Amino acid sequence: MIRAFLSYLMHSTNEHGVHSPFVFDMMTKCIYDKKPQNAYKTINGYKKALINDKTVLNITDFGAGSRIFKTNQRQVKAIAKHAGISQKRGQLLYRLCKCYNVKNALELGTSLGIGTSALALGSQHVTTLEGCPETARIAKQYFEQFKLSNIQLIQGDFEESINQLKDTFDLIYIDGNHQEVATLRYFEQLISLSHNDTLFIFDDIHWSKGMENAWQTIYNDKRVTVSIDTFQWGIVSLRKEQQKEHFVIRF
Ligand SMILES: C[S@@+](CC[C@H](N)C(=O)[O-])C[C@H]1O[C@@H](n2cnc3c(N)ncnc32)[C@H](O)[C@@H]1O
């Protein structure tokens, strides 16, 4: 992880080092956009409310497990702090939805729904998938409390839930089960739910050797044209009109 971060620092660039108009526009109009937005108050308020919630949950562990938690009894506030998306990334998720006029978003890994709240505020409809029944129950309570009514939460294992989906999605955020083989399998499944302009966002691409491998396989895939490494996230587009190019950008 430290070596990966040092390599990222050495190779990453800002918008001045990028010649692709598609990526330059994404950086200037979206990623680096610092204008305040009303929606940020809700995204930040949502996370804040969870961080004050001392309810204890019995977690059913799906995916790659946690490096932080040693037992399955967890407080909502601890999950929100350690597994929840940061405010900075939540706001970027919202901006990506707005910049690319996302109507239909998909999230793998609801957890308590912090990322979901950003997607719901930025798009017309969000489908979000979560394995743990207790976590899903609390997320649904918070969606109601924050009047986020454009969310469908499907509780179950990712692979089975994805198989039930029929729609295509404009933005797909993969934030759960950070394992090499599973990530690559989800990518294959999700490609069939995408269109030419779908944006894929993979979280924690440098989290482990397995995720490094998965990320390399994804950005080397012939179908992937644009791939952007922001260290925490890998953003991918399959737009056929783009030439194949890989970017490492500062965020
Ligand atoms: C890092 S958290 C998601 C954080 C959330 N997106 C946010 O923005 O706060 C990952 C979630 O994915 C769920 N998960 C992991 N593997 C899964 C699987 N195979 N099927 C269903 N859910 C899974 C976990 O239960 C966990 O709640």
The ligand as an SDF file (V2000), in Angstrom:
LIG
                    3D

 27 29  0  0  0  0  0  0  0  0999 V2000
  -17.0870   -0.7110    2.1430 C   0  0  0  0  0  0  0  0  0  0  0  0
  -18.7330   -1.1290    2.4870 S   0  0  0  0  0  0  0  0  0  0  0  0
  -19.6500   -0.0410    1.4280 C   0  0  0  0  0  0  0  0  0  0  0  0
  -19.5820    1.3990    1.8180 C   0  0  0  0  0  0  0  0  0  0  0  0
  -20.6500    2.2410    1.1900 C   0  0  0  0  0  0  0  0  0  0  0  0
  -20.6710    2.1330   -0.2610 N   0  0  0  0  0  0  0  0  0  0  0  0
  -20.5450    3.6990    1.5630 C   0  0  0  0  0  0  0  0  0  0  0  0
  -20.4760    4.5310    0.6670 O   0  0  0  0  0  0  0  0  0  0  0  0
  -20.5250    4.0400    2.7370 O   0  0  0  0  0  0  0  0  0  0  0  0
  -18.9530   -2.6890    1.6830 C   0  0  0  0  0  0  0  0  0  0  0  0
  -20.2960   -3.3470    1.8950 C   0  0  0  0  0  0  0  0  0  0  0  0
  -20.4300   -4.3890    0.9280 O   0  0  0  0  0  0  0  0  0  0  0  0
  -21.1010   -5.4910    1.5100 C   0  0  0  0  0  0  0  0  0  0  0  0
  -20.6680   -6.7080    0.7830 N   0  0  0  0  0  0  0  0  0  0  0  0
  -19.4090   -7.1710    0.6480 C   0  0  0  0  0  0  0  0  0  0  0  0
  -19.3890   -8.2890   -0.1070 N   0  0  0  0  0  0  0  0  0  0  0  0
  -20.6640   -8.5530   -0.4590 C   0  0  0  0  0  0  0  0  0  0  0  0
  -21.2810   -9.5650   -1.2450 C   0  0  0  0  0  0  0  0  0  0  0  0
  -20.5630  -10.5470   -1.8010 N   0  0  0  0  0  0  0  0  0  0  0  0
  -22.6090   -9.5160   -1.4170 N   0  0  0  0  0  0  0  0  0  0  0  0
  -23.3490   -8.5290   -0.8370 C   0  0  0  0  0  0  0  0  0  0  0  0
  -22.8220   -7.5420   -0.0630 N   0  0  0  0  0  0  0  0  0  0  0  0
  -21.4940   -7.5420    0.1150 C   0  0  0  0  0  0  0  0  0  0  0  0
  -20.6570   -5.4940    2.9610 C   0  0  0  0  0  0  0  0  0  0  0  0
  -21.6280   -6.1380    3.7700 O   0  0  0  0  0  0  0  0  0  0  0  0
  -20.4730   -4.0010    3.2550 C   0  0  0  0  0  0  0  0  0  0  0  0
  -21.6030   -3.4700    3.8910 O   0  0  0  0  0  0  0  0  0  0  0  0
  1  2  1  0
  2  3  1  0
  2 10  1  0
  3  4  1  0
  4  5  1  0
  5  6  1  0
  5  7  1  0
  7  8  2  0
  7  9  1  0
 10 11  1  0
 11 12  1  0
 11 26  1  0
 12 13  1  0
 13 14  1  0
 13 24  1  0
 14 15  1  0
 14 23  1  0
 15 16  2  0
 16 17  1  0
 17 18  1  0
 17 23  2  0
 18 19  1  0
 18 20  2  0
 20 21  1  0
 21 22  2  0
 22 23  1  0
 24 25  1  0
 24 26  1  0
 26 27  1  0
M  CHG  2   2   1   9  -1
M  END
$$$$
